[in-house]
């Protein structure tokens, strides 16, 4: 089955075209809640892997990283409602929204906070600070897989966010994220 072999498969080669196109085409309707949005985003998905992929693609396409907030230290609200309303957030907002949308379509997902060698990394980062990043784990079958929508949406170039979809951060093996 797909679930049994997913760890050894290059996910970039799987046929996600239909769910990717659908996910990219969905816009948030005025006043729309997470459950309705998640249902529309995953409407062409037939497996849990496809549901997770559709949500990943939608988030990377529709939520913009808040570089200004990140660098000012004023991250703004990372609540699901506020991220949907503004269309921007830092990593915690991406992770909160992925978890909420996943659960709305029957996927088991959690938000993970920890340390990352991101924009503000220095050798003593881990010793002097609280966690500096958030991402998700989603359960497909009996296994958990890592997803990082914030890093999959693009990257920082200096103090500016450059939107650039990166499929690498969808179900990335843990040893590659370390």
Secondary structure, 3 states (H helix, E strand, C coil): CHHHHHHHCCHHHCCCHHHHHHHHHCCCCCCCCHHHHHHHHCCCCCCHHHHHHHHHHHHHHHCEECHHHHHHCCCCCCCHHHHHHHCEECHHHHHHHHHHHHHHCCCEEEEEEECCCCCCCCCCHHHHCCCCEEEEEEEECCEEEEECHHHHHEEEECCEEEECCCHHHEEECHHHHC
